[in-house]
Amino acid sequence: MIKRTKKGQIKHDEGVFKSATWYKNRGFKTFADLPGWEKPKSIGGFIPDLIARKGKREIVVEIETKNTANIDMEQQEAFENYTKKSNNKTFRKKTV
């Protein structure tokens, strides 16, 4: 797991919350790696920040800060490989 500064962690968590709320408000079943939210499933041994599902569609979202955007490539690769297995799955990386 990547270590962030306290300020970076707050920014990250705010980004996860905003994205999770956005998907939830659009009718997606939303799982977020935040207190008070149902946790996302593990993918390739990693927990994504967010998974949003609607019908057959599934979106895996990883929120990064500018300091962590290019560090944990193994995790991002696991999420990309998982989503490439189906046309109904998408991986999105968002930098906050």
Stockholm file with secondary structure:
# STOCKHOLM 1.0

chainA/1-96         MIKRTKKGQIKHDEGVFKSATWYKNRGFKTFADLPGWEKPKSIGGFIPDLIARKGKREIVVEIETKNTANIDMEQQEAFENYTKKSNNKTFRKKTV
#=GR chainA/1-96 SS CCCCCHHHHHHHHHHHHHHHHHHHHTTCEEEESSTTSCCCCCBTTBCCSEEEEETTEEEEEEEECTTTTTTCHHHHHHHHHHHHTCTTEEEEEEEC
#=GC SS_cons        CCCCCHHHHHHHHHHHHHHHHHHHHTTCEEEESSTTSCCCCCBTTBCCSEEEEETTEEEEEEEECTTTTTTCHHHHHHHHHHHHTCTTEEEEEEEC
//
